[in-house]
Amino acid sequence: MTFLAAIHAKEYALIAADKMEVALVGTEHIPVRTDVDKIVDTGIGLMTGSGYVPLLDEVKSAISEAEITHTDQIIDIIQEKRAKIRNNSALPANQEVDFLANTHWLFSYYTVADNEPAIRVAAYSPRVSEKYLGIVEENGSSASFPSDSTAATRESFTSALRSGMAPSDGPASIEETLSLNSRLILRLMSEMSRISSLVSEACDIGVVFLEGTMLMAKNVSIHTPNISFQVMT
């Protein structure tokens, strides 16, 4: 049950996901591994998810094999794989409903607005809508939390993310805001890992820039002295 975070800084979109994978044993969630790559290249941006691992893996695999040109295709894939779980799952009915309702995705993607290139950040949450993305406004943020987090924790972290992010319309350069926002994410990830046994302190951070460059910093944490972003190919 991943901790996800996204920041829309106008010139770039940042998405982060921790590295923990969790298995359900009976009614208990058990940490399994801390080396999972959860951020994927969709062809038009980056995408990550949190929730039921078989569903997340099915969506990830289908997207990697498709030629994505529009977010509608991604939503169609998610809905198709959700229907497959409903129709073929051996899960108890109550678990199936819970897993489907609590599997979420965060996206960054390229688009055109008023004949100009633009970046969007969006969330797909079936609790809100099974058909539509929720758009994150410029200089806005979004997060998805592990299942063992309380309402108070979610509210506190959402507020810290929103108030702590470096906006794109301030005096800082793109490089400075990216560094500040990355450090904010790493601090929150570290704090969440101390609260939730389902979240790793280390995470991956993916960035999509307005001009088309995509970068990834893998397996970084608050203890990483210098965050090294590599160009995604």
C-alpha positions in Angstrom: 0.0 0.0 0.0 2.1 2.8 -1.4 2.6 6.4 -0.4 2.3 8.4 -3.6 2.8 12.2 -4.1 2.6 14.5 -7.1 3.5 18.2 -7.6 2.4 20.3 -10.6 5.0 23.1 -10.9 3.8 24.3 -14.3 7.2 23.9 -16.1 7.4 20.3 -14.8 5.4 17.6 -13.1 6.9 15.5 -10.3 5.6 12.1 -9.2 7.0 10.0 -6.4 6.3 6.5 -5.1 7.9 4.5 -2.3 9.6 1.2 -3.0 7.6 -1.1 -0.7 5.5 -4.0 -2.0 3.0 -5.6 0.5 1.2 -8.9 0.5 -2.1 -9.7 2.2 -1.8 -12.7 4.4 -5.2 -13.5 5.9 -6.3 -10.1 7.0 -2.9 -8.7 7.7 -0.7 -6.7 5.3 2.9 -8.0 5.3 5.9 -6.1 3.8 7.4 -8.3 1.1 10.2 -6.3 -0.6 11.5 -2.8 -0.9 12.9 -2.7 -4.5 9.8 -2.3 -6.6 9.7 0.1 -9.5 6.3 1.7 -9.4 6.7 4.6 -11.8 6.1 3.7 -15.5 6.6 5.6 -18.8 3.2 5.8 -20.5 4.5 7.3 -23.7 2.9 10.7 -22.9 4.2 11.1 -19.4 4.6 9.1 -16.2 2.2 7.1 -14.1 2.2 5.3 -10.8 -0.3 3.5 -8.6 -1.2 2.3 -5.2 -3.4 -0.6 -4.0 -4.1 -4.1 -5.2 -0.8 -5.4 -6.7 -2.3 -7.8 -9.3 -4.4 -5.0 -10.7 -1.6 -2.5 -10.7 0.7 -5.1 -12.5 -2.0 -5.9 -15.1 -2.4 -2.2 -15.9 1.3 -1.6 -16.0 1.8 -4.5 -18.4 -1.0 -3.4 -20.7 0.3 0.2 -20.9 3.8 -1.0 -21.7 2.5 -2.9 -24.7 0.2 -0.1 -26.0 1.0 3.0 -28.0 -0.6 5.6 -25.7 -1.5 8.9 -27.3 -4.3 10.1 -24.9 -5.3 9.6 -21.3 -8.6 8.1 -22.4 -6.7 5.0 -23.5 -5.2 4.7 -20.1 -8.6 5.0 -18.4 -9.9 2.4 -20.8 -7.1 0.0 -19.8 -7.7 0.6 -16.1 -11.5 0.0 -16.5 -10.8 -3.2 -18.6 -8.5 -4.6 -15.9 -10.9 -3.6 -13.1 -13.7 -5.5 -15.0 -11.4 -8.5 -15.4 -10.8 -8.6 -11.6 -14.6 -8.4 -11.0 -15.4 -11.2 -13.4 -12.6 -13.6 -12.6 -11.4 -12.9 -9.2 -11.3 -15.7 -6.6 -11.3 -13.0 -3.8 -14.1 -12.9 -1.3 -16.7 -10.3 -2.4 -15.9 -7.9 0.4 -12.2 -8.0 -0.3 -12.7 -7.5 -4.0 -14.9 -4.4 -3.5 -12.3 -3.0 -1.1 -9.3 -3.6 -3.3 -11.0 -2.1 -6.4 -12.2 0.9 -4.4 -8.8 1.5 -2.9 -6.5 1.2 -6.0 -5.6 4.6 -7.3 -3.3 6.1 -9.9 -1.4 9.4 -10.4 -0.4 10.6 -13.8 1.7 13.3 -15.5 1.1 13.8 -19.2 1.6 16.2 -22.1 -1.2 17.9 -23.8 -2.1 21.1 -25.7 -3.9 24.0 -24.2 -4.9 27.0 -26.2 -2.6 25.8 -29.0 0.4 25.7 -26.6 2.1 22.7 -25.1 1.2 22.0 -21.5 1.7 19.5 -18.7 -1.1 18.0 -16.7 -1.1 16.2 -13.4 -4.1 14.0 -12.7 -5.4 11.4 -10.3 -7.7 8.4 -11.0 -9.6 7.4 -7.9 -12.6 5.1 -8.3 -14.0 6.4 -5.0 -14.4 9.8 -6.8 -15.1 8.6 -10.4 -14.6 5.4 -12.4 -14.8 7.4 -15.7 -12.9 10.6 -15.2 -9.5 11.9 -14.0 -9.3 14.5 -11.3 -7.0 17.3 -12.5 -4.4 18.8 -10.2 -4.1 22.6 -10.8 -0.9 24.3 -11.5 1.1 24.9 -8.3 -1.1 22.2 -6.8 -0.3 18.7 -5.4 -1.9 15.4 -4.8 -1.2 12.3 -2.6 -2.4 8.7 -2.1 -1.8 7.1 1.3 -1.3 3.6 2.7 -4.3 1.8 4.1 -3.0 2.0 7.7 -2.8 5.8 7.7 -5.4 7.7 9.8 -7.6 10.5 8.6 -5.6 12.9 10.7 -2.3 11.7 9.2 -3.7 12.1 5.7 -4.9 15.6 6.4 -1.6 16.5 8.0 0.5 15.2 5.1 -1.8 16.7 2.5 -1.4 20.1 4.2 2.3 19.8 4.5 2.7 18.9 0.8 0.5 21.8 -0.3 2.0 24.4 1.9 5.6 23.2 1.6 5.9 22.9 -2.2 8.0 25.5 -4.0 5.7 27.2 -6.6 6.6 27.8 -10.2 5.7 31.5 -10.1 8.1 32.4 -7.3 11.7 33.9 -7.6 13.4 30.5 -7.6 14.7 28.9 -10.8 13.3 25.6 -12.2 16.4 23.8 -10.9 15.9 25.3 -7.4 12.2 24.5 -7.2 12.9 20.9 -8.4 15.5 20.5 -5.6 13.2 22.0 -3.0 10.2 19.9 -4.0 12.3 16.7 -4.2 13.6 17.3 -0.7 10.1 18.0 0.5 8.9 14.7 -0.9 11.9 12.8 0.7 11.1 14.4 4.1 7.4 13.4 3.9 8.3 9.9 2.6 10.7 9.5 5.6 8.0 10.7 8.1 5.4 8.4 6.5 7.8 5.4 6.7 8.0 5.9 10.5 4.3 6.0 10.8 3.4 3.2 8.4 5.0 -0.2 8.2 3.7 -0.4 4.7 5.9 2.4 3.3 9.6 2.4 2.6 11.8 5.4 3.3 13.4 5.2 -0.1 11.4 6.1 -3.2 11.6 6.9 -6.9 11.0 10.4 -8.2 10.0 10.9 -11.8 9.9 14.3 -13.5 8.3 15.4 -16.8 9.4 18.8 -18.2 7.4 21.0 -20.5 9.8 20.7 -23.4 9.5 16.8 -23.3 12.5 15.7 -21.2 11.7 13.0 -18.6 14.0 12.3 -15.6 14.1 9.7 -12.9 15.9 9.6 -9.5 15.8 6.0 -8.3 16.0 4.6 -4.8 16.6 8.0 -3.1 15.8 9.0 0.4 16.3 11.8 2.9 19.7 10.4 3.5 20.8 10.8 -0.1 23.3 13.6 -0.1 22.9 14.6 -3.8 19.8 13.6 -5.7 20.9 12.4 -9.2 18.3 12.5 -11.9 18.9 10.4 -15.0 17.3 11.0 -18.4 14.7 8.4 -19.2 15.2 6.8 -22.6 
